[in-house]
Amino acid sequence: MDVEEKNKLFALVGKDISYSFSKGYFTEKFQQLKLDKNTYVNFDIQSIDKLPKLIAKNKEELGGLNVTIPYKEAVIPLLDKMSKAAKKIGAVNTIKVTKKGLLKGYNTDVYGFQKSIEPLLKEHHTKALILGTGGASKAIAFSLKKLGVSFKFVSRNPQGKKQIGYNKLKKAVIQKHTIIINSTPLGTHPDVFNYPSIPYEFLTEKHLLFDLIYNPAETAFLTKGKERGVTIKNGLRMLELQAEKSWQIWNGIKE
């Protein structure tokens, strides 16, 4: 299916997102597809309350939105509809503007994460720790369920049975959970020396460390794992995959 050539505007909704991957990725994509009338911009807002005005202002040409930290959950009340998966996950990172001008929310993080981590999984990767409890962590949990991997969230303020505190990460817990995923912003450029507070000394070669951060390409979290012989993966491929899935959704392209 050819993408119709119109004046189309796409945007990333987030806070303090000048570093963002999406703008560069889609600008390059439009050039490759010779979609000169397409534009991708950042809707860098300090509060989600500012979004309805931006949408109204650009209503005629707005084709779709991506959503990033910290609005993947906060954006939900502004939507007219949600996909079944996004409803179950409780987080949205892609919004399609329908022909009737309605906003429909999707979650393409699930697709991006699953396709990115799946080739790295081995038989012993049956339990995971998800560091952080924000919108991205919900998509990761949904993906892990689909992959048959059990998991616990690690939080500074744990709530409920599925969450544990960082102070509970003793040797036995770390060695049992051979997948550790960082869904916190710790270590993102420019704070590249930051990293989640876990006992890295208990990691073994059986571990897989996955960081959703892509800038820098190797975070302090991943470096500390690599020093102990673990398999590491950053979030770049996940981002590329979820971006392509967003593009398909905006344009009604079936795989």
C-alpha positions as CSV (number, residue, x, y, z in Angstrom):
1,M,0.0,0.0,0.0
2,D,1.3,3.4,-0.9
3,V,1.1,6.2,1.7
4,E,-1.0,9.0,0.4
5,E,0.9,12.2,-0.3
6,K,-0.7,15.0,1.8
7,N,0.5,17.6,4.2
8,K,0.9,15.4,7.3
9,L,2.2,16.3,10.7
10,F,3.4,13.7,13.2
11,A,4.8,14.4,16.6
12,L,6.3,13.0,19.8
13,V,4.6,13.9,23.0
14,G,6.9,14.0,26.0
15,K,8.7,16.2,28.5
16,D,12.3,17.4,28.0
17,I,12.7,15.4,24.8
18,S,15.2,17.4,22.8
19,Y,17.4,14.3,22.8
20,S,14.6,12.2,21.2
21,F,15.3,9.4,18.7
22,S,11.9,9.7,17.0
23,K,12.2,13.0,15.2
24,G,15.5,12.1,13.5
25,Y,14.2,8.6,12.7
26,F,11.0,9.7,11.0
27,T,12.5,12.7,9.3
28,E,15.0,10.3,7.6
29,K,12.2,7.9,6.8
30,F,10.2,10.6,5.1
31,Q,13.2,11.5,3.0
32,Q,13.7,7.9,2.0
33,L,10.0,7.5,1.0
34,K,10.1,10.9,-0.8
35,L,7.2,12.1,1.4
36,D,8.4,15.7,1.3
37,K,5.1,17.1,2.7
38,N,5.4,15.0,5.9
39,T,6.9,16.6,9.0
40,Y,7.8,15.2,12.4
41,V,8.1,17.5,15.4
42,N,8.4,17.3,19.2
43,F,5.4,18.3,21.3
44,D,7.7,19.0,24.3
45,I,5.2,19.9,27.1
46,Q,5.6,20.4,30.8
47,S,2.0,19.1,31.5
48,I,-0.3,16.7,29.6
49,D,-3.0,19.4,30.0
50,K,-1.2,21.3,27.2
51,L,-1.8,18.5,24.7
52,P,-5.5,19.1,23.7
53,K,-4.6,22.7,22.5
54,L,-1.7,21.4,20.4
55,I,-4.0,18.8,18.9
56,A,-6.7,21.3,18.1
57,K,-4.3,23.7,16.6
58,N,-2.9,21.1,14.2
59,K,-6.1,19.1,13.7
60,E,-6.2,19.5,9.9
61,E,-2.8,17.9,9.2
62,L,-2.2,15.8,12.3
63,G,-1.6,12.2,11.2
64,G,-0.5,10.6,14.4
65,L,1.5,10.9,17.7
66,N,4.1,8.9,19.6
67,V,4.1,9.3,23.4
68,T,7.0,8.9,25.7
69,I,8.1,9.6,29.3
70,P,6.2,10.7,31.4
71,Y,2.9,10.6,29.6
72,K,2.2,7.0,28.5
73,E,-0.4,6.6,31.2
74,A,-1.4,10.2,31.7
75,V,-2.5,10.6,28.0
76,I,-5.2,7.9,28.3
77,P,-8.0,10.1,29.6
78,L,-7.6,12.3,26.5
79,L,-8.3,9.4,24.1
80,D,-11.6,8.5,22.4
81,K,-10.7,4.8,21.9
82,M,-7.9,2.3,22.7
83,S,-6.8,-1.0,21.2
84,K,-7.6,-4.1,23.3
85,A,-3.9,-4.6,24.0
86,A,-3.4,-1.0,25.1
87,K,-6.4,-1.3,27.4
88,K,-4.9,-4.4,29.1
89,I,-1.5,-2.9,29.4
90,G,-2.7,0.4,30.7
91,A,-0.2,2.5,28.8
92,V,-0.1,4.1,25.3
93,N,2.8,5.1,23.2
94,T,1.1,5.5,19.8
95,I,-2.0,7.5,18.9
96,K,-3.7,7.3,15.5
97,V,-5.9,10.2,14.4
98,T,-8.9,8.5,12.6
99,K,-10.7,9.8,9.5
100,K,-13.4,11.1,11.9
101,G,-10.8,13.0,13.9
102,L,-10.9,10.6,16.9
103,L,-7.8,9.7,18.9
104,K,-7.2,6.0,19.2
105,G,-4.4,4.7,21.5
106,Y,-2.1,1.8,20.9
107,N,1.0,0.3,22.5
108,T,3.8,-0.6,20.1
109,D,6.4,-0.9,22.9
110,V,5.1,-4.5,23.4
111,Y,5.9,-5.4,19.8
112,G,9.3,-3.6,19.8
113,F,10.5,-5.1,23.1
114,Q,9.3,-8.7,22.3
115,K,10.9,-8.8,18.9
116,S,14.1,-7.3,20.3
117,I,14.6,-9.6,23.3
118,E,13.3,-12.9,21.8
119,P,16.4,-13.8,19.8
120,L,18.5,-13.6,23.0
121,L,16.4,-15.8,25.2
122,K,17.8,-19.2,26.3
123,E,16.2,-22.1,28.2
124,H,17.3,-20.8,31.6
125,H,15.7,-17.3,31.0
126,T,12.5,-18.1,32.8
127,K,12.3,-15.3,35.5
128,A,12.8,-11.5,35.1
129,L,13.2,-8.4,37.2
130,I,11.8,-5.2,35.8
131,L,13.4,-2.2,37.3
132,G,10.9,0.6,37.4
133,T,7.1,0.7,37.4
134,G,6.2,3.4,34.8
135,G,4.3,3.1,31.5
136,A,7.2,1.4,29.7
137,S,7.4,-1.3,32.4
138,K,3.8,-2.2,31.8
139,A,4.5,-3.0,28.1
140,I,7.5,-5.1,29.2
141,A,5.4,-7.1,31.6
142,F,2.8,-7.7,28.9
143,S,5.5,-9.0,26.5
144,L,7.1,-11.2,29.1
145,K,3.7,-12.8,29.8
146,K,3.4,-13.6,26.1
147,L,6.8,-15.1,26.2
148,G,6.1,-17.3,29.2
149,V,8.6,-15.5,31.5
150,S,7.5,-14.8,35.1
151,F,8.6,-11.4,36.5
152,K,8.7,-9.1,39.4
153,F,8.8,-5.3,39.4
154,V,11.5,-3.6,41.4
155,S,10.5,-0.3,42.9
156,R,11.8,2.3,45.4
157,N,8.2,2.2,46.9
158,P,7.0,-1.4,46.3
159,Q,3.3,-2.0,46.4
160,G,1.5,-5.4,46.2
161,K,2.9,-8.9,45.6
162,K,4.3,-8.3,42.2
163,Q,6.7,-5.5,43.4
164,I,9.8,-5.8,45.6
165,G,12.2,-3.1,46.9
166,Y,15.8,-2.7,45.9
167,N,16.8,-3.7,49.4
168,K,15.3,-7.2,48.7
169,L,17.7,-7.9,45.9
170,K,19.9,-10.4,47.7
171,K,22.1,-13.0,46.0
172,A,19.4,-15.7,45.8
173,V,16.9,-13.2,44.1
174,I,19.5,-12.0,41.5
175,Q,20.7,-15.5,40.6
176,K,17.1,-16.8,40.3
177,H,16.1,-13.9,38.0
178,T,18.4,-14.3,35.0
179,I,16.8,-11.4,33.0
180,I,17.0,-7.9,34.4
181,I,15.4,-5.1,32.5
182,N,16.0,-1.4,33.2
183,S,12.9,0.6,32.4
184,T,13.9,3.6,34.5
185,P,15.6,6.7,33.0
186,L,18.7,6.2,35.1
187,G,21.8,6.4,32.9
188,T,20.2,8.4,30.1
189,H,22.3,11.1,28.5
190,P,23.6,13.5,29.9
191,D,23.5,11.6,33.3
192,V,25.5,8.8,31.9
193,F,27.3,7.8,35.1
194,N,23.9,7.0,36.8
195,Y,22.7,3.4,37.1
196,P,20.1,1.4,39.0
197,S,21.2,0.3,42.5
198,I,21.3,-3.5,42.2
199,P,24.1,-5.9,43.5
200,Y,26.0,-6.4,40.2
201,E,28.5,-8.6,42.0
202,F,25.9,-11.4,42.0
203,L,25.5,-11.5,38.1
204,T,26.7,-14.5,36.2
205,E,27.2,-15.4,32.6
206,K,23.7,-16.8,32.5
207,H,22.2,-13.3,33.0
208,L,20.7,-11.1,30.3
209,L,20.6,-7.3,30.9
210,F,18.3,-5.3,28.7
211,D,18.2,-1.5,29.0
212,L,15.5,0.5,27.3
213,I,17.9,3.4,27.1
214,Y,19.6,3.9,23.7
215,N,21.6,7.1,24.4
216,P,24.3,6.3,25.4
217,A,24.5,3.0,23.4
218,E,26.1,1.3,26.4
219,T,24.8,2.6,29.7
220,A,26.6,2.2,33.0
221,F,24.0,-0.5,33.8
222,L,25.1,-2.5,30.7
223,T,28.8,-1.9,31.3
224,K,28.6,-3.3,34.8
225,G,26.9,-6.4,33.4
226,K,29.3,-6.8,30.6
227,E,32.2,-6.7,33.0
228,R,30.7,-9.9,34.5
229,G,30.3,-11.7,31.2
230,V,26.5,-11.2,30.9
231,T,24.6,-10.8,27.6
232,I,23.6,-7.1,27.1
233,K,21.2,-5.3,24.9
234,N,20.2,-1.7,24.6
235,G,16.9,-0.1,23.5
236,L,17.7,1.0,20.0
237,R,16.3,-2.0,18.1
238,M,13.2,-1.9,20.3
239,L,12.7,1.8,19.4
240,E,13.2,1.1,15.7
241,L,10.7,-1.7,15.7
242,Q,8.0,0.2,17.7
243,A,8.5,3.2,15.4
244,E,7.9,1.0,12.3
245,K,4.8,-0.5,14.0
246,S,3.5,3.1,14.7
247,W,4.0,4.0,11.0
248,Q,1.9,0.9,10.0
249,I,-0.8,1.9,12.4
250,W,-1.0,5.5,11.3
251,N,-1.2,4.5,7.6
252,G,-3.4,1.4,8.0
253,I,-0.7,-0.8,6.6
254,K,-1.2,-4.5,7.3
255,E,1.9,-6.7,7.7
